[in-house]
Amino acid sequence: MTQMTAPERTLLPICALMLVAAVLSTRPLADTDLRSDKFPDANYRRMAAELATTAGIEYRFGPSADEYGVPSTERPTAVQPSSKVFVHPAPRNYQVGGPQDPSKNDYSANQGQVGYIPASTRATLGVDHVQTLLADQNTYTEEPQLGWQYYGAGHPELDFVDSQYSGRCFAKSGVGFGRFVAQARAYSHGEATANSLVAFDNGVIAAAGTNTARGRACTQLPSSLHPSAISLTNGNEFALVTAWNTDTSRAELVVLALGGRQPEPSWDYEWSELYPGMSNYGMPSFIKVLGSIPLPVREPTSVSAVSDVSAASVQLTSADGRGVLRGQLPLSSERNRQTFIQGANSKFVPRAGYAVIASKFEKEVVFVDLQPLFERVTGAYFGNRAQFEATRHTGQGSTDWPPAFDANPTERPRVVTTVPMAEPPTAVAAQLSGAATPRAYVATQEGVLHVFDVGGLASAAPASATDVRQVGEIGVGRNPTGITYVKDRSGTSDPVIPQSLDDTLIVTCRGDREVVWVTLSGNSGSVTRTLRDSRLVDPIAAEDNNNHGTESYLLSVADYGAGRLFNYRYGPVIFHTNGGARYGVGPRGKDEFEFGGAYDPHGLPFSISVTNVT
């Protein structure tokens, strides 16, 4: 397989800034000159080709704390616990709990992908497979590292270099994976989202997973489309990719239908039949580019998409009232299908959704209605029997199921409104609770989280431009480059830190070298926790870690300037299913943060996405 390599990079921030200056020296940097009617086509094409480079990072993510003049001194240093050796089945370090006890083994791990700009031409892809959390035999590992399951491999991501998995998609064509641009997993209650969908600068979109849920699918966008951001709807039904079109010098929103089928018999987490565009486990075996819609901006830099269903449908209900998994409920059985039409499973069928898209330098935010997509694709599985039967002819052809937009224009999402912002919008997040909390959040560079009511966009009700309006503001740190959600605290109905997907956002503030937790309340909210640590140099993105059986609170931070992935624990570790022992934060058990350790990807990390290993 041929792979594209990145130009040689250096970890020295001053050199990165020199490269940015060199690349951008031919185009004006004033905001007024970067408006869509002022941005020259030649510079548009140049920047589209640089979105995965250090120049592109500075363009997409804006000023660092150094550029704001924020001192790197006078910050606390979180205590790092000493490591102990886990002996068998594979030697590795752990930091919490012990001694090793095979009788206390409700195993739990988090794995995922860290995206970065490689530091050397010898490194390719810019994606590594990392383990960020491990609870095993009365021990807890909070140091990010390559997973023991791969015997030290994972740099780069194995699913992309192994021809048995996503790597096989391009082994015959000779198309490489290009350079890492962005990635996304679906977020929802239940968090059944095994794979991350990774976008590369040459238009390749590929799945990467965990050691038990390997990525096995990929696709290729037209050569004129250069991805800048990606998001998945709550149940892994669709992926939405913002792309710069260098043929037209305009931007498009590309829609991909995702579908999963059991990788082996009786693996019942996933459907036994293929239903592209229906909620699935997040390990796609099918990806189809349905088409795209033109956007009213030229330079989109971030996107967040959601559906109106906030709970992932892992545990379903059979026609006779039993709890079952997807694989035990094939929709080809009319009795099973009816449970989604008027039975207990109807609440798991999304009927609407929306996307919020930001163009940083154009200072505009676009709101897109996804209801036509859900009604005509997802809804077809639960219409009359003839409609369902039409979905059985899946394929990549324009008229194969699901049909491309040119074969069925009525399923195209539609732009509802474009909202101008006084300051550059730097990150966006749609709230995951559907009609219950019809809110979206737009971060702007000066350090404000703008709260938008989105009205009918969040439900099956009609949506209009007048529905979308700003209703509040929340102060956060300068240049907030990433907004993410907290993860469910599996294993306990009474978490020590009461936060949920519905009421908490985690915001990475590059301009202040900090990460803040924002507690939401109606149209407002406030910062309730702030991570400031002397190790943080230039954080761009963060990700909360999942739980299973062992309750814990662990944050992973991609620090671009430090060239490291950092872990910080911000709550206790409680072995609910491994004997009940509890371990506080820090040596006294009462600290606010504890440093878990660092992973070196040999490059400049700016993205992290992890999930629980099933």
VENNOR-V212561 format. One record per residue. N is the residue number from 1. RES is the residue in three letters. SS is DSSP state (H for helix, E for strand, L for the rest). D_FIRST is the distance of its C-alpha to the first C-alpha in whole Angstrom. Layout:
# VENNOR-V212561
N_RES_SS_D_FIRST ; N_RES_SS_D_FIRST
This chain:
# VENNOR-V212561
1_MET_L_0 ; 2_THR_L_4 ; 3_GLN_L_6 ; 4_MET_L_10 ; 5_THR_E_13 ; 6_ALA_L_16 ; 7_PRO_L_19 ; 8_GLU_L_21 ; 9_ARG_L_23 ; 10_THR_L_26 ; 11_LEU_L_28 ; 12_LEU_L_31 ; 13_PRO_H_33 ; 14_ILE_H_35 ; 15_CYS_H_32 ; 16_ALA_H_30 ; 17_LEU_H_33 ; 18_MET_H_33 ; 19_LEU_H_30 ; 20_VAL_H_31 ; 21_ALA_H_34 ; 22_ALA_H_32 ; 23_VAL_H_30 ; 24_LEU_H_33 ; 25_SER_L_36 ; 26_THR_L_36 ; 27_ARG_L_36 ; 28_PRO_L_39 ; 29_LEU_L_39 ; 30_ALA_L_42 ; 31_ASP_H_42 ; 32_THR_H_44 ; 33_ASP_H_42 ; 34_LEU_H_38 ; 35_ARG_L_40 ; 36_SER_L_38 ; 37_ASP_L_41 ; 38_LYS_L_41 ; 39_PHE_L_37 ; 40_PRO_L_36 ; 41_ASP_H_33 ; 42_ALA_H_32 ; 43_ASN_H_32 ; 44_TYR_H_30 ; 45_ARG_H_27 ; 46_ARG_H_27 ; 47_MET_H_27 ; 48_ALA_H_25 ; 49_ALA_L_22 ; 50_GLU_L_23 ; 51_LEU_L_23 ; 52_ALA_L_21 ; 53_THR_L_22 ; 54_THR_H_26 ; 55_ALA_H_28 ; 56_GLY_H_26 ; 57_ILE_H_27 ; 58_GLU_H_31 ; 59_TYR_H_31 ; 60_ARG_H_30 ; 61_PHE_H_32 ; 62_GLY_L_35 ; 63_PRO_L_37 ; 64_SER_L_37 ; 65_ALA_H_40 ; 66_ASP_H_40 ; 67_GLU_H_41 ; 68_TYR_H_43 ; 69_GLY_L_45 ; 70_VAL_L_45 ; 71_PRO_L_46 ; 72_SER_L_43 ; 73_THR_L_46 ; 74_GLU_L_49 ; 75_ARG_L_46 ; 76_PRO_L_47 ; 77_THR_L_45 ; 78_ALA_L_44 ; 79_VAL_L_44 ; 80_GLN_E_41 ; 81_PRO_L_42 ; 82_SER_L_42 ; 83_SER_L_39 ; 84_LYS_E_40 ; 85_VAL_E_38 ; 86_PHE_E_37 ; 87_VAL_L_37 ; 88_HIS_L_36 ; 89_PRO_L_33 ; 90_ALA_L_31 ; 91_PRO_L_33 ; 92_ARG_E_33 ; 93_ASN_E_35 ; 94_TYR_E_37 ; 95_GLN_L_39 ; 96_VAL_E_42 ; 97_GLY_E_44 ; 98_GLY_L_44 ; 99_PRO_L_45 ; 100_GLN_L_42 ; 101_ASP_L_44 ; 102_PRO_L_42 ; 103_SER_L_45 ; 104_LYS_L_44 ; 105_ASN_L_40 ; 106_ASP_L_39 ; 107_TYR_L_36 ; 108_SER_E_34 ; 109_ALA_E_31 ; 110_ASN_E_29 ; 111_GLN_E_25 ; 112_GLY_E_23 ; 113_GLN_E_21 ; 114_VAL_E_22 ; 115_GLY_E_20 ; 116_TYR_E_21 ; 117_ILE_E_20 ; 118_PRO_E_19 ; 119_ALA_L_22 ; 120_SER_L_20 ; 121_THR_L_17 ; 122_ARG_L_16 ; 123_ALA_L_15 ; 124_THR_E_12 ; 125_LEU_L_12 ; 126_GLY_L_16 ; 127_VAL_E_16 ; 128_ASP_E_18 ; 129_HIS_E_19 ; 130_VAL_E_23 ; 131_GLN_E_26 ; 132_THR_E_29 ; 133_LEU_E_32 ; 134_LEU_E_33 ; 135_ALA_E_36 ; 136_ASP_E_37 ; 137_GLN_L_40 ; 138_ASN_L_42 ; 139_THR_E_40 ; 140_TYR_E_38 ; 141_THR_E_35 ; 142_GLU_L_35 ; 143_GLU_L_33 ; 144_PRO_L_29 ; 145_GLN_E_27 ; 146_LEU_L_24 ; 147_GLY_L_24 ; 148_TRP_H_26 ; 149_GLN_H_24 ; 150_TYR_H_21 ; 151_TYR_L_23 ; 152_GLY_L_22 ; 153_ALA_L_19 ; 154_GLY_L_17 ; 155_HIS_E_17 ; 156_PRO_L_14 ; 157_GLU_L_14 ; 158_LEU_H_13 ; 159_ASP_H_13 ; 160_PHE_H_10 ; 161_VAL_H_8 ; 162_ASP_L_10 ; 163_SER_L_9 ; 164_GLN_L_12 ; 165_TYR_L_13 ; 166_SER_H_12 ; 167_GLY_H_8 ; 168_ARG_H_9 ; 169_CYS_H_10 ; 170_PHE_H_7 ; 171_ALA_L_5 ; 172_LYS_L_7 ; 173_SER_L_8 ; 174_GLY_L_5 ; 175_VAL_L_7 ; 176_GLY_L_7 ; 177_PHE_L_9 ; 178_GLY_L_12 ; 179_ARG_L_15 ; 180_PHE_E_17 ; 181_VAL_E_20 ; 182_ALA_E_22 ; 183_GLN_E_22 ; 184_ALA_E_24 ; 185_ARG_L_26 ; 186_ALA_L_29 ; 187_TYR_L_32 ; 188_SER_L_35 ; 189_HIS_E_38 ; 190_GLY_L_36 ; 191_GLU_L_33 ; 192_ALA_L_31 ; 193_THR_L_28 ; 194_ALA_L_25 ; 195_ASN_L_22 ; 196_SER_E_21 ; 197_LEU_E_20 ; 198_VAL_E_18 ; 199_ALA_E_18 ; 200_PHE_E_16 ; 201_ASP_L_17 ; 202_ASN_L_15 ; 203_GLY_L_16 ; 204_VAL_E_14 ; 205_ILE_E_16 ; 206_ALA_E_15 ; 207_ALA_E_17 ; 208_ALA_E_17 ; 209_GLY_L_20 ; 210_THR_E_22 ; 211_ASN_L_22 ; 212_THR_L_24 ; 213_ALA_E_23 ; 214_ARG_L_19 ; 215_GLY_L_17 ; 216_ARG_L_16 ; 217_ALA_L_16 ; 218_CYS_E_14 ; 219_THR_E_15 ; 220_GLN_E_15 ; 221_LEU_L_18 ; 222_PRO_L_20 ; 223_SER_L_19 ; 224_SER_L_22 ; 225_LEU_E_22 ; 226_HIS_E_21 ; 227_PRO_E_22 ; 228_SER_E_24 ; 229_ALA_E_25 ; 230_ILE_E_25 ; 231_SER_E_27 ; 232_LEU_E_28 ; 233_THR_L_31 ; 234_ASN_L_33 ; 235_GLY_L_32 ; 236_ASN_L_28 ; 237_GLU_L_29 ; 238_PHE_E_28 ; 239_ALA_E_26 ; 240_LEU_E_27 ; 241_VAL_E_25 ; 242_THR_E_27 ; 243_ALA_E_25 ; 244_TRP_E_26 ; 245_ASN_E_26 ; 246_THR_L_26 ; 247_ASP_L_28 ; 248_THR_L_31 ; 249_SER_L_31 ; 250_ARG_E_32 ; 251_ALA_E_30 ; 252_GLU_E_29 ; 253_LEU_E_29 ; 254_VAL_E_26 ; 255_VAL_E_27 ; 256_LEU_E_24 ; 257_ALA_E_26 ; 258_LEU_E_25 ; 259_GLY_E_25 ; 260_GLY_L_25 ; 261_ARG_L_26 ; 262_GLN_L_27 ; 263_PRO_L_24 ; 264_GLU_L_26 ; 265_PRO_L_30 ; 266_SER_L_33 ; 267_TRP_L_30 ; 268_ASP_L_33 ; 269_TYR_L_32 ; 270_GLU_L_30 ; 271_TRP_L_31 ; 272_SER_L_31 ; 273_GLU_L_31 ; 274_LEU_L_28 ; 275_TYR_L_30 ; 276_PRO_L_28 ; 277_GLY_L_30 ; 278_MET_L_32 ; 279_SER_L_32 ; 280_ASN_L_30 ; 281_TYR_L_29 ; 282_GLY_L_26 ; 283_MET_L_23 ; 284_PRO_L_22 ; 285_SER_L_20 ; 286_PHE_E_21 ; 287_ILE_E_21 ; 288_LYS_E_22 ; 289_VAL_E_23 ; 290_LEU_E_27 ; 291_GLY_E_27 ; 292_SER_E_29 ; 293_ILE_E_32 ; 294_PRO_E_33 ; 295_LEU_L_34 ; 296_PRO_L_37 ; 297_VAL_L_36 ; 298_ARG_L_33 ; 299_GLU_L_32 ; 300_PRO_L_31 ; 301_THR_L_30 ; 302_SER_E_30 ; 303_VAL_E_31 ; 304_SER_E_32 ; 305_ALA_E_33 ; 306_VAL_E_35 ; 307_SER_E_37 ; 308_ASP_L_40 ; 309_VAL_L_39 ; 310_SER_L_39 ; 311_ALA_E_39 ; 312_ALA_L_36 ; 313_SER_L_37 ; 314_VAL_L_36 ; 315_GLN_L_39 ; 316_LEU_E_41 ; 317_THR_E_44 ; 318_SER_L_45 ; 319_ALA_L_47 ; 320_ASP_L_50 ; 321_GLY_L_49 ; 322_ARG_L_47 ; 323_GLY_E_44 ; 324_VAL_E_41 ; 325_LEU_L_37 ; 326_ARG_H_35 ; 327_GLY_H_34 ; 328_GLN_H_38 ; 329_LEU_L_39 ; 330_PRO_L_37 ; 331_LEU_L_38 ; 332_SER_L_39 ; 333_SER_L_42 ; 334_GLU_H_44 ; 335_ARG_H_46 ; 336_ASN_H_43 ; 337_ARG_H_42 ; 338_GLN_H_46 ; 339_THR_H_45 ; 340_PHE_H_43 ; 341_ILE_H_45 ; 342_GLN_L_49 ; 343_GLY_L_48 ; 344_ALA_L_47 ; 345_ASN_L_43 ; 346_SER_H_44 ; 347_LYS_H_44 ; 348_PHE_H_40 ; 349_VAL_L_40 ; 350_PRO_L_39 ; 351_ARG_L_40 ; 352_ALA_L_40 ; 353_GLY_E_38 ; 354_TYR_E_37 ; 355_ALA_E_35 ; 356_VAL_E_36 ; 357_ILE_E_34 ; 358_ALA_E_35 ; 359_SER_E_35 ; 360_LYS_L_36 ; 361_PHE_L_37 ; 362_GLU_L_38 ; 363_LYS_L_40 ; 364_GLU_E_40 ; 365_VAL_E_39 ; 366_VAL_E_38 ; 367_PHE_E_39 ; 368_VAL_E_37 ; 369_ASP_E_39 ; 370_LEU_L_36 ; 371_GLN_H_39 ; 372_PRO_H_39 ; 373_LEU_H_35 ; 374_PHE_H_36 ; 375_GLU_H_39 ; 376_ARG_H_38 ; 377_VAL_L_34 ; 378_THR_H_35 ; 379_GLY_H_39 ; 380_ALA_H_38 ; 381_TYR_H_38 ; 382_PHE_H_41 ; 383_GLY_L_43 ; 384_ASN_L_45 ; 385_ARG_H_44 ; 386_ALA_H_43 ; 387_GLN_H_41 ; 388_PHE_H_39 ; 389_GLU_H_38 ; 390_ALA_H_37 ; 391_THR_L_34 ; 392_ARG_L_33 ; 393_HIS_L_31 ; 394_THR_E_28 ; 395_GLY_L_25 ; 396_GLN_L_23 ; 397_GLY_L_26 ; 398_SER_L_28 ; 399_THR_L_31 ; 400_ASP_L_29 ; 401_TRP_E_30 ; 402_PRO_L_30 ; 403_PRO_L_31 ; 404_ALA_L_29 ; 405_PHE_L_32 ; 406_ASP_L_32 ; 407_ALA_L_33 ; 408_ASN_L_35 ; 409_PRO_H_36 ; 410_THR_H_39 ; 411_GLU_H_36 ; 412_ARG_L_35 ; 413_PRO_L_35 ; 414_ARG_E_38 ; 415_VAL_E_39 ; 416_VAL_E_42 ; 417_THR_E_43 ; 418_THR_E_42 ; 419_VAL_E_44 ; 420_PRO_E_44 ; 421_MET_L_44 ; 422_ALA_L_47 ; 423_GLU_L_44 ; 424_PRO_L_40 ; 425_PRO_E_38 ; 426_THR_E_36 ; 427_ALA_E_35 ; 428_VAL_E_36 ; 429_ALA_E_36 ; 430_ALA_E_38 ; 431_GLN_L_40 ; 432_LEU_L_39 ; 433_SER_L_42 ; 434_GLY_H_42 ; 435_ALA_H_46 ; 436_ALA_H_47 ; 437_THR_H_46 ; 438_PRO_L_45 ; 439_ARG_E_44 ; 440_ALA_E_41 ; 441_TYR_E_41 ; 442_VAL_E_40 ; 443_ALA_E_40 ; 444_THR_E_41 ; 445_GLN_L_41 ; 446_GLU_L_44 ; 447_GLY_L_44 ; 448_VAL_E_45 ; 449_LEU_E_44 ; 450_HIS_E_45 ; 451_VAL_E_46 ; 452_PHE_E_46 ; 453_ASP_E_47 ; 454_VAL_L_45 ; 455_GLY_H_48 ; 456_GLY_H_47 ; 457_LEU_H_43 ; 458_ALA_H_43 ; 459_SER_L_44 ; 460_ALA_L_45 ; 461_ALA_L_48 ; 462_PRO_L_48 ; 463_ALA_L_46 ; 464_SER_L_48 ; 465_ALA_H_47 ; 466_THR_H_50 ; 467_ASP_H_49 ; 468_VAL_L_47 ; 469_ARG_E_49 ; 470_GLN_E_49 ; 471_VAL_E_51 ; 472_GLY_E_50 ; 473_GLU_E_49 ; 474_ILE_E_48 ; 475_GLY_E_48 ; 476_VAL_L_45 ; 477_GLY_L_43 ; 478_ARG_L_42 ; 479_ASN_L_39 ; 480_PRO_E_38 ; 481_THR_E_34 ; 482_GLY_E_33 ; 483_ILE_E_35 ; 484_THR_E_34 ; 485_TYR_E_36 ; 486_VAL_L_38 ; 487_LYS_L_37 ; 488_ASP_L_39 ; 489_ARG_L_41 ; 490_SER_L_40 ; 491_GLY_L_43 ; 492_THR_L_46 ; 493_SER_L_48 ; 494_ASP_L_49 ; 495_PRO_L_47 ; 496_VAL_L_48 ; 497_ILE_L_47 ; 498_PRO_L_48 ; 499_GLN_L_45 ; 500_SER_L_43 ; 501_LEU_L_40 ; 502_ASP_L_43 ; 503_ASP_L_45 ; 504_THR_E_43 ; 505_LEU_E_40 ; 506_ILE_E_38 ; 507_VAL_E_38 ; 508_THR_E_36 ; 509_CYS_E_38 ; 510_ARG_H_37 ; 511_GLY_H_40 ; 512_ASP_H_42 ; 513_ARG_L_39 ; 514_GLU_E_40 ; 515_VAL_E_39 ; 516_VAL_E_42 ; 517_TRP_E_43 ; 518_VAL_E_44 ; 519_THR_E_47 ; 520_LEU_E_47 ; 521_SER_E_51 ; 522_GLY_L_51 ; 523_ASN_L_51 ; 524_SER_E_51 ; 525_GLY_E_49 ; 526_SER_E_49 ; 527_VAL_E_47 ; 528_THR_E_48 ; 529_ARG_E_46 ; 530_THR_E_44 ; 531_LEU_E_42 ; 532_ARG_L_43 ; 533_ASP_L_42 ; 534_SER_L_42 ; 535_ARG_L_38 ; 536_LEU_L_37 ; 537_VAL_L_36 ; 538_ASP_L_34 ; 539_PRO_E_33 ; 540_ILE_E_31 ; 541_ALA_E_31 ; 542_ALA_E_32 ; 543_GLU_E_31 ; 544_ASP_E_34 ; 545_ASN_L_33 ; 546_ASN_L_34 ; 547_ASN_L_37 ; 548_HIS_L_37 ; 549_GLY_L_40 ; 550_THR_E_41 ; 551_GLU_E_42 ; 552_SER_L_40 ; 553_TYR_L_40 ; 554_LEU_E_37 ; 555_LEU_E_35 ; 556_SER_E_32 ; 557_VAL_E_32 ; 558_ALA_E_29 ; 559_ASP_E_31 ; 560_TYR_L_29 ; 561_GLY_L_32 ; 562_ALA_L_32 ; 563_GLY_L_28 ; 564_ARG_E_28 ; 565_LEU_E_28 ; 566_PHE_E_32 ; 567_ASN_E_34 ; 568_TYR_E_37 ; 569_ARG_E_40 ; 570_TYR_L_42 ; 571_GLY_L_44 ; 572_PRO_L_45 ; 573_VAL_E_43 ; 574_ILE_E_45 ; 575_PHE_E_44 ; 576_HIS_L_46 ; 577_THR_L_44 ; 578_ASN_L_44 ; 579_GLY_L_48 ; 580_GLY_L_49 ; 581_ALA_L_49 ; 582_ARG_E_48 ; 583_TYR_E_47 ; 584_GLY_L_48 ; 585_VAL_E_46 ; 586_GLY_L_47 ; 587_PRO_L_49 ; 588_ARG_L_52 ; 589_GLY_L_50 ; 590_LYS_E_51 ; 591_ASP_L_49 ; 592_GLU_L_47 ; 593_PHE_L_44 ; 594_GLU_E_42 ; 595_PHE_E_39 ; 596_GLY_E_37 ; 597_GLY_E_34 ; 598_ALA_E_31 ; 599_TYR_E_27 ; 600_ASP_L_26 ; 601_PRO_L_22 ; 602_HIS_L_22 ; 603_GLY_E_23 ; 604_LEU_E_25 ; 605_PRO_E_25 ; 606_PHE_E_26 ; 607_SER_E_25 ; 608_ILE_E_25 ; 609_SER_E_25 ; 610_VAL_E_27 ; 611_THR_E_28 ; 612_ASN_E_30 ; 613_VAL_L_28 ; 614_THR_L_30
